[in-house]
Amino acid sequence: MAKVVTLKKSLIGSKKDQIATAHALGLRKIGDKSVQPDNPQTQGKIKKIAHLIDVTEG
């Protein structure tokens, strides 16, 4: 099952590695959505920036 990841908070003021993680997920601006596979790599990225994003099953 895929996950739909939405950027809810601004990346301004975030650490460089968190910004890079958001960009790796395809999220650049508030409101951007991206469909990601549900695998360990994606779960790790989601956990790293969980405070900035909203995740739903899709």
Residue pairs with C-beta under 8 A, 6 or more apart in sequence:
1 38
1 57
1 58
2 35
2 36
2 37
2 38
2 57
2 58
3 35
3 36
3 37
3 38
3 42
3 46
3 55
3 56
3 57
3 58
4 33
4 34
4 35
4 36
4 55
4 56
4 57
4 58
5 25
5 27
5 33
5 34
5 35
5 36
5 46
5 53
5 54
5 55
6 27
6 31
6 32
6 33
6 34
6 53
6 54
6 55
6 56
7 22
7 27
7 28
7 29
7 30
7 31
7 32
7 33
7 52
7 53
8 30
8 52
8 53
8 54
9 30
9 51
9 52
9 53
10 30
11 18
11 19
11 22
11 28
11 52
14 22
14 49
14 52
17 48
18 48
18 49
18 52
21 45
21 48
21 49
22 28
22 49
22 52
22 53
24 45
25 34
25 36
25 42
25 45
25 46
25 49
25 53
26 32
26 34
27 34
27 53
35 58
36 42
36 45
36 46
46 53
46 55
